[in-house]
Amino acid sequence: MSLYITEECINCDLCVPECPNDAITMGKIFYQIDTDLCTECEGFYDEPQCIPVCPVYCILPLAN
């Protein structure tokens, strides 16, 4: 599974240091998550670490 960041992202930078896989990077307009790198923190934590720090709740699960 993977997560993605919606256009509501305000580029606050809070999610970037939380990602153990370095999957979150700055895109052209807002941050993006590399779906090849994102594991939703599996193997590191019990749940994704970026979601609870997001002040605008713009990090969501990618639909299959």
Secondary structure, 3 states (H helix, E strand, C coil): CCEEECCCCCCCCCCHHHCCCCCEEECCCCEEECCCCCCCCCCCCCCCCHHHHCCCCCEEECCC
